[in-house]
Amino acid sequence: MEVGRVQDIASASEHAGSIPSEFIRSEKEQPTKSTVHGVVLEVPVIDVGGCSDEEEMARLMSEASREWGIFQVVNHGIPDQVIAKLQLVGKEFFEELPNEEKELVAKTPHSGIQGYGTTLQKEIHGKKGWVDHLFHNIWPPSAINYKFWPNNPPSYREINEEYTKRLREVSDKLMKWLSLGLGLEEHELEEAMGGEETIYLMKINYYPPCPRPDLALGVVPHTDMAGLTILVPNEVQGLQVERDGHWYDVKYIPNALIIHIGDQIEILSNGQYKAVFHRTTVNKESTRMSWPVFLEPPPELKVGPIPKLLNEETPPHYKTKKYKDYVYCKLNKLPQ
């Protein structure tokens, strides 16, 4: 079991007005000094409701993925109440259960990424992010281990399964349009990611109030190592994206889905689509939460640039390797 849950540290730090030194970022990383204030970045917003123009959808997503690596989709078809229930049971897990019950689904030395925890990857200089999290696979059934799904709240499983069903309908459309945007057949990008074997990994991020949000970060700057991320945030501002060497807050749109291009789609597209470099800040008064779902290749699948996208003028810009090896290198800060 890991020790030092950030939620507990936040409670202990509340009245002190200070935070432990391991959470204080270097001066150049501190959000107050590195954020462009007074500007909210309006990343592309794509209305996918009832659109029958496949070519136009492919064009919009292709442009957003090439120029930004991030976009938001609205009128996506997941009912607001499904999202609200997902958020409610996640919040109940973190805020209403005793620590002993949360620790029942904690990561173990052998569980890999799944489970309740605090540490995710090797941090430079031993610094930590102001966040706790819960990971578990939600699709396909063969990849699910219910040992890491909370038994409480009692409706947790039912609500997550309903969200998964709705989310997969959205992700199928996104992958189709992203594939067409590369000049491929509509199924080719999804197949290169693993097809029916593609793993959907749910993560709940819990960022408790922080007495010194000017000094800490929730999650450090990174690109997602998966292929595609489909994220639901709560209403508390926190997502930032780097643009032209500066950090900007991303505009919050209620019930929109935030889509991140991840490393594997950047690799599959041979760099035509760009993985977005992003980070999260924390708040002094309010808890921020987010529910990203990562679409990942199966661990043993070899991922490299799709051959159709290569020619003499455009050689491969990335190595082909098993996804599990990519993950190992990324988490341990090793060269790819």
Secondary structure as UniProt FT lines:
FT   HELIX           6..13
FT   TURN            14..17
FT   HELIX           21..23
FT   TURN            27..29
FT   HELIX           31..34
FT   STRAND          35..41
FT   STRAND          45..47
FT   TURN            49..50
FT   HELIX           54..67
FT   STRAND          70..74
FT   HELIX           80..96
FT   HELIX           99..102
FT   HELIX           103..105
FT   TURN            109..110
FT   TURN            112..113
FT   STRAND          115..117
FT   HELIX           124..126
FT   STRAND          132..139
FT   HELIX           141..143
FT   HELIX           146..148
FT   TURN            154..155
FT   HELIX           156..181
FT   TURN            182..183
FT   TURN            186..187
FT   HELIX           188..192
FT   TURN            193..194
FT   HELIX           195..197
FT   STRAND          199..207
FT   TURN            213..215
FT   STRAND          219..222
FT   STRAND          228..233
FT   STRAND          239..243
FT   TURN            244..245
FT   STRAND          246..250
FT   TURN            254..255
FT   STRAND          257..261
FT   HELIX           263..268
FT   TURN            269..271
FT   STRAND          278..280
FT   STRAND          288..296
FT   TURN            299..300
FT   STRAND          302..303
FT   HELIX           307..309
FT   STRAND          321..322
FT   HELIX           323..331
FT   TURN            332..333
//
